[in-house]
Amino acid sequence: MEREKIYKKIQKALIKRALGYDFSETVEEYSSDGEQLTMVRKKITTKNVPPDISAAKLLLDGLDNQKNGLIELSDEQLAKEKDRLLALLKEKNENCKG
């Protein structure tokens, strides 16, 4: 399950990067009068990270692969899919002959 959590985190980060996002940056300036620090100025700036074309392309390629059934399958899943398809072919073949 850990692998799945990592995959989801990467996917969320990639989507965020592909679409672009805003974030706030806080800068605080302090002054020292003897032993005590006091905040003199606090500046909050909103910055924008524009969409990243490479991230968008990677996401779209991944979606195309999922649509085409090219997602990563385990050996067990591949064997089950093979058996299912062979049974379907056999059934179709028998229906055509009969």
Secondary structure as GFF3:
##gff-version 3
##sequence-region A 1 98
A	DSSP	alpha_helix	2	19	.	.	.	ID=ss1
A	DSSP	beta_strand	21	33	.	.	.	ID=ss2
A	DSSP	beta_strand	36	49	.	.	.	ID=ss3
A	DSSP	alpha_helix	53	67	.	.	.	ID=ss4
A	DSSP	alpha_helix	75	97	.	.	.	ID=ss5
###
